[in-house]
Amino acid sequence: MLDNKFLNNFYFYWWRNLDKPILIIILLLFTLGLLFSLLSTSLVASDRLNTNNYFFFLKHCIFILLGISTMFFFSILEKNKLFILSYLFFLIFLICLILVPFIGTEVKGSKRWLDVFFLPRFQPIEILKPFIIVIIATSLSFENKSYQYIKYIVSFLLILPIITLLAAQPDIGQTILIFLTWLSLIFISGINLYLFFIFFSFIFFSVMSLVIFIPKFEYILVRISSFLNPTSGNNYQSEKASEAIISGGFFGKGIGEGVLKNKVPEAHTDYIVSVISEEFGAVMIFFILLMFLIFLYKTFKKISYLKNEKIKFILFGCSIIIFFQFLVHLGVNIRILPTTGMTLPFLSYGGSSIIGSSILAGIILNFTKKNIS
């Protein structure tokens, strides 16, 4: 039996102070992800793998159970222990990301995964993202006014090797996501706007020069040109996804009536929004959007009451990277953005994505508790 004192402490110092609306939204998104995984992967498992119809669904259940356990672990940690653990995990998974070009597993022309020893195949950047935000927040919360601009340079130097490694994989979606999150944190940190736009312009033109003149990054131009030219023949997946959304209409075709999951190989990951829209209609997408907006609002509301700059930056970064990822995934599905291979947080199938989103959620739940100042 559990000790009564432990249970009392658990209640008074964790459950009672927890922001329950945020927790409910996260659990609801996980539950919807399970439902959509069941609907979008049962035929894939039986037709392509000649195995149990519920193979992917059962794996998704395991991922979500691991994810929820991870989320609760990070939400319970004491603040200082969370910081120390974040710095340690940042180093570990940064090393994993560095190892990807050498011993990584290549899938469909991209080398983004590691498959080592007893660990199943995982994508290091998905686990690394929450700890990148903690590291950036730590550098931006440096308060020595004599070196106030040094912190911006330090924060950029921290993400530079990460975005370079991501661009080389190639993984343009995660590269843009990390860079946009860093820019957002820089923007709210109180930087001079003229300096911000000068620095942004410098980075933008530097990146464009790399894309244009270095053959290694030619794939970015191919992605953009195929997006701008629908007749190029390189848009099969995005075309089928947009057709599925249109055919679903407002209320959808009905459960199990969608055909996208049989036409697009990664529909249960990269195009889950299209699968949902085809069977449940645009009304379900609006509902999911509403959930993410409420999630963002509740987190931002907590930020407005905080005094600790570091925690403010962490909360803002964790919530905004989730929302940016949702917007990129949605933009790809409705063809206003080029294909990026970006998953939908909490809902898409994939162990790395679920664990990464769960860590972000756990940190948010930890720092939105009532006793955090």
For each residue, the residues with C-beta under 8 A, 3 or more apart:
1:
2: 6 7
3: 6 7
4: 7 8
5: 8 9
6: 2 3 9 10
7: 2 3 4 10 11
8: 4 5 11 12
9: 5 6 12 13
10: 6 7 13 14 15
11: 7 8 14 15 16
12: 8 9 16
13: 9 10 16 17 371
14: 10 11 17 18 75 76 369
15: 10 11 18
16: 11 12 13 370
17: 13 14 369 370 371
18: 14 15 23 75 365 369
19: 22 23 298 302 365 368 369 370
20: 23 24
21: 24 25 294 298
22: 19 25 26 295 298 299 364 365 368
23: 18 19 20 26 27 365
24: 20 21 27 28
25: 21 22 28 29 291 294 295 298
26: 22 23 29 30 71 295 346 361 365
27: 23 24 30 31 68
28: 24 25 31 32 291
29: 25 26 32 33 288 291 345 346 347
30: 26 27 33 34 64 67 68 346
31: 27 28 34 35
32: 28 29 35 36 288 346 347
33: 29 30 36 37 60 64 346 347 348 349 354
34: 30 31 37 38 57 60 61 64
35: 31 32 38 39
36: 32 33 39 40 268 272 275 276 347
37: 33 34 40 41 56 57 60 268 349
38: 34 35 41 42 54 57
39: 35 36 42 255 256 258 261 275 279
40: 36 37 44 258 261 267 268 272 275 349
41: 37 38 44 45 55 56 57 60 261 268 349
42: 38 39 45 46 53 54 56 57
43: 46 47 53 261 262
44: 40 41 47 48 49 56 261 262 267 268
45: 41 42 48 49 51 52 53 54 55 56 57
46: 42 43 49 50 51 52 53
47: 43 44 50 262
48: 44 45
49: 44 45 46 55
50: 46 47
51: 45 46 55
52: 45 46 55 58
53: 42 43 45 46
54: 38 42 45 57 58
55: 41 45 49 51 52 58 59
56: 37 41 42 44 45 59 60 268 349
57: 34 37 38 41 42 45 54 60 61
58: 52 54 55 61 62
59: 55 56 62 63 349 351
60: 33 34 37 41 56 57 63 64 349 354
61: 34 57 58 64 65
62: 58 59 65 66
63: 59 60 66 67 349 350 351 354 355
64: 30 33 34 60 61 67 68 354
65: 61 62 68 69
66: 62 63 69 70 351 354 355 358
67: 30 63 64 70 71 354 355 357 358
68: 27 30 64 65 71 72 358
69: 65 66 72 73
70: 66 67 73 74 355 358 359 362
71: 26 67 68 74 75 358 359 361 362 365
72: 68 69 75 76 362
73: 69 70 76 77 362
74: 70 71 77 82 358 359 362 363 365 366
75: 14 18 71 72 361 362 363 365 366 369
76: 14 72 73 366
77: 73 74 81 82 85 366
78: 81 82
79: 82 83 311 366 367 372
80: 83 84
81: 77 78 84 85
82: 74 77 78 79 85 86 363 366
83: 79 80 86 87 134 138
84: 80 81 87 88
85: 77 81 82 88 89
86: 82 83 89 90 130 131 134 135
87: 83 84 90 91 131 134 135
88: 84 85 91 92
89: 85 86 92 93 127 128 131
90: 86 87 93 94 128 131 132 134 135
91: 87 88 94 95
92: 88 89 95 96
93: 89 90 96 97 124 127 128 131
94: 90 91 97 98 128 161 162
95: 91 92 98 99
96: 92 93 99 100 114 124 127 128
97: 93 94 100 124 125 128 162 165 166
98: 94 95 101 161 165
99: 95 96 102 103 104 114
100: 96 97 103 104 111 112 113 114 124 165 169
101: 98 104 111 165 168 169
102: 99
103: 99 100 114 116
104: 99 100 101 111 112 113 114 169
105: 111 113 114 115 121
106: 109 110 111
107: 110 111 112 113
108:
109: 106
110: 106 107 169 170 171 341
111: 100 101 104 105 106 107 169
112: 100 104 107 123 125 169 171
113: 100 104 105 107 121 122 123
114: 96 99 100 103 104 105 119 121 122 123 124
115: 105 119 120 121 122
116: 103 119
117:
118:
119: 114 115 116 122
120: 115 351
121: 105 113 114 115
122: 113 114 115 119 126 127 351 352 355
123: 112 113 114 126 127 350 352 353
124: 93 96 97 100 114 127 128 352
125: 97 112 128 129 162 166 171 174 178
126: 122 123 129 350 352 353 355 356
127: 89 93 96 122 123 124 130 131 352 355 356 359
128: 89 90 93 94 96 97 124 125 131 132 162 356
129: 125 126 132 133 177 178 321 356 360
130: 86 127 133 134 318 356 359 360 363
131: 86 87 89 90 93 127 128 134 135 359
132: 90 128 129 135 136 158 159 162 178 181
133: 129 130 136 137 181 185 313 314 317 318 321 360
134: 83 86 87 90 130 131 137 138 314 363
135: 86 87 90 131 132 138 139 158
136: 132 133 139 140 155 158 159 181 182 185 313 317
137: 133 134 140 141 185 310 311 313 314 317
138: 83 134 135 141 142 310
139: 135 136 142 151 154 155 158
140: 136 137 151 152 155 185 186 189 309 313
141: 137 138 309 310 313
142: 138 139 147 150 151 154
143: 309
144: 147 148
145: 148
146:
147: 142 144 150 151
148: 144 145 151
149: 152 153 195
150: 142 147 153 154
151: 139 140 142 147 148 154 155
152: 140 149 155 156 186 189 191 199
153: 149 150 156 157
154: 139 142 150 151 157 158
155: 136 139 140 151 152 158 159 182 185 186
156: 152 153 159 160 182
157: 153 154 160
158: 132 135 136 139 154 155 162
159: 132 136 155 156 162 163 178 179 182
160: 156 157 163 164
161: 94 98 164 165
162: 94 97 125 128 132 158 159 165 166 178
163: 159 160 166 167 175 178 179
164: 160 161 167 168
165: 97 98 100 101 161 162 168 169
166: 97 125 162 163 169 170 171 172 174 175 178
167: 163 164 170 171 172 175 217
168: 101 164 165 216
169: 100 101 104 110 111 112 165 166
170: 110 166 167 217 219 220
171: 110 112 125 166 167 174 175 341
172: 166 167 175 176 219 220 223 340
173: 176 177 328 340 341 342
174: 125 166 171 177 178 342
175: 163 166 167 171 172 178 179
176: 172 173 179 180 328 340
177: 129 173 174 180 181 321 324 325 328 342
178: 125 129 132 159 162 163 166 174 175 181 182
179: 159 163 175 176 182 183 203
180: 176 177 183 184 324
181: 132 133 136 177 178 184 185 317 320 321 324
182: 136 155 156 159 178 179 185 186
183: 179 180 186 187 200
184: 180 181 187 188 316 317 320 324
185: 133 136 137 140 155 181 182 188 189 313 316 317
186: 140 152 155 182 183 189 191 196
187: 183 184 191 196
188: 184 185 313 316
189: 140 152 185 186 313
190:
191: 152 186 187 195 196
192: 195 196
193: 196 197
194: 197 198
195: 149 191 192 198 199
196: 186 187 191 192 193 199 200
197: 193 194 200 201
198: 194 195 201 202
199: 152 195 196 202 203
200: 183 196 197 203 204
201: 197 198 204 205
202: 198 199 205 206
203: 179 199 200 206 207
204: 200 201 207 208
205: 201 202 208 209
206: 202 203 209 210
207: 203 204 210 211
208: 204 205 211 212
209: 205 206 212 213
210: 206 207 213 214 217
211: 207 208 214 217 218 220 221
212: 208 209 221
213: 209 210
214: 210 211 217 218
215: 218
216: 168
217: 167 170 210 211 214 220 221
218: 211 214 215 221 222
219: 170 172 222 223
220: 170 172 211 217 223 224
221: 211 212 217 218 224 225
222: 218 219 225 226 234
223: 172 219 220 226 227 338 339
224: 220 221 227 228 338
225: 221 222 228 229 232
226: 222 223 229 232 234 235 338
227: 223 224 235 238 335 337 338 339
228: 224 225
229: 225 226 232
230: 235 239
231:
232: 225 226 229 235
233: 236
234: 222 226
235: 226 227 230 232 238 239 339
236: 233 239 240
237: 240 241 264 265 266 270 271 339
238: 227 235 241 242 332 333 335 339
239: 230 235 236 242 243 335
240: 236 237 243 244 260 263 264 274
241: 237 238 244 245 260 264 267 271 274 332 333 335
242: 238 239 245 246 274 333 334 335
243: 239 240 246 247 260
244: 240 241 247 248 258 259 260 271 274 275 277 278
245: 241 242 248 273 274 277 278 282 333 334
246: 242 243 249
247: 243 244 253 278
248: 244 245 252 253 258 277 278 279 280 281 282
249: 246 252 253 281 282
250: 281 282 283
251: 280 281 283
252: 248 249 257 277 278 279 280 281 283 284
253: 247 248 249 257 258 278 279
254: 257 279
255: 39 279 280
256: 39 279
257: 252 253 254 278 279
258: 39 40 244 248 253 261 275 278 279
259: 244 262 263 278
260: 240 241 243 244 263 264 267 271 274 275 278
261: 39 40 41 43 44 258 264 267 268 275
262: 43 44 47 259
263: 240 259 260 267
264: 237 240 241 260 261 267 270 271 274
265: 237
266: 237 269 270 271 341
267: 40 44 241 260 261 263 264 270 271 272 274 275
268: 36 37 40 41 44 56 261 272 275 348 349
269: 266 272 343 348 349 350 353
270: 237 264 266 267 329 332 339 341 342 343 348
271: 237 241 244 260 264 266 267 274 275 332 333
272: 36 40 267 268 269 275 276 329 343 344 347 348 349
273: 245 276 277 285 288 329 330 333 334 344
274: 240 241 242 244 245 260 264 267 271 277 278 333
275: 36 39 40 244 258 260 261 267 268 271 272 278 279
276: 36 272 273 279 280 284 285 288
277: 244 245 248 252 273 274 280 281 282 284 285 333
278: 244 245 247 248 252 253 257 258 259 260 274 275
279: 39 248 252 253 254 255 256 257 258 275 276
280: 248 251 252 255 276 277 283 284
281: 248 249 250 251 252 277 284 285
282: 245 248 249 250 277 285 286
283: 250 251 252 280 286 287
284: 252 276 277 280 281 287 288
285: 273 276 277 281 282 288 289 330
286: 282 283 289 290
287: 283 284 290 291
288: 29 32 273 276 284 285 291 292 347
289: 285 286 292 293 326 330
290: 286 287 293 294
291: 25 28 29 287 288 294 295
292: 288 289 295 296 322 323 326
293: 289 290 296 297
294: 21 25 290 291 297 298
295: 22 25 26 291 292 298 299 319 322 323
296: 292 293 299 300 319 320 323
297: 293 294 300 301
298: 19 21 22 25 294 295 301 302 368
299: 22 295 296 302 303 315 316 318 319 364 368
300: 296 297 303 304 316 319
301: 297 298 304 305
302: 19 298 299 305 306 315 367 368
303: 299 300 306 312 315 316
304: 300 301
305: 301 302
306: 302 303 311 312 315 367 372 373
307: 373
308: 311 312 372 373
309: 140 141 143 312 313
310: 137 138 141 313 314
311: 79 137 306 308 314 315 367 372
312: 303 306 308 309 315 316
313: 133 136 137 140 141 185 188 189 309 310 316 317
314: 133 134 137 310 311 317 318 363 367
315: 299 302 303 306 311 312 318 319 364 367 368
316: 184 185 188 299 300 303 312 313 319 320
317: 133 136 137 181 184 185 313 314 320 321
318: 130 133 299 314 315 321 322 360 363 364
319: 295 296 299 300 315 316 322 323 364
320: 181 184 296 316 317 323 324
321: 129 133 177 181 317 318 324 325 360
322: 292 295 318 319 325 326 345 357 360
323: 292 295 296 319 320 326 327
324: 177 180 181 184 320 321 327 328
325: 177 321 322 328 329 342 343 344 345
326: 289 292 322 323 329 330 344 345
327: 323 324 330 331
328: 173 176 177 324 325 331 332 337 340 342
329: 270 272 273 325 326 332 333 342 343 344 348
330: 273 285 289 326 327 333 334 344
331: 327 328 334 336 337
332: 238 241 270 271 328 329 335 337 338 339 340 342
333: 238 241 242 245 271 273 274 277 329 330
334: 242 245 273 330 331
335: 227 238 239 241 242 332
336: 331
337: 227 328 331 332 340
338: 223 224 226 227 332
339: 223 227 235 237 238 270 332
340: 172 173 176 328 332 337
341: 110 171 173 266 270
342: 173 174 177 270 325 328 329 332
343: 269 270 272 325 329 348 350 353
344: 272 273 325 326 329 330 347 348
345: 29 322 325 326 348 353 357 360
346: 26 29 30 32 33 354 357 361
347: 29 32 33 36 272 288 344
348: 33 268 269 270 272 329 343 344 345 353
349: 33 37 40 41 56 59 60 63 268 269 272
350: 63 123 126 269 343 353 354
351: 59 63 66 120 122 354 355
352: 122 123 124 126 127 355 356
353: 123 126 269 343 345 348 350 356 357
354: 33 60 63 64 66 67 346 350 351 357 358
355: 63 66 67 70 122 126 127 351 352 358 359
356: 126 127 128 129 130 352 353 359 360
357: 67 322 345 346 353 354 360 361
358: 66 67 68 70 71 74 354 355 361 362
359: 70 71 74 127 130 131 355 356 362 363
360: 129 130 133 318 321 322 345 356 357 363 364
361: 26 71 75 346 357 358 364 365
362: 70 71 72 73 74 75 358 359 365 366
363: 74 75 82 130 134 314 318 359 360 366 367
364: 22 299 315 318 319 360 361 367 368
365: 18 19 22 23 26 71 74 75 361 362 368 369
366: 74 75 76 77 79 82 362 363 369 372
367: 79 302 306 311 314 315 363 364 372
368: 19 22 298 299 302 315 364 365 372
369: 14 17 18 19 75 365 366 372
370: 16 17 19
371: 13 17
372: 79 306 308 311 366 367 368 369
373: 306 307 308
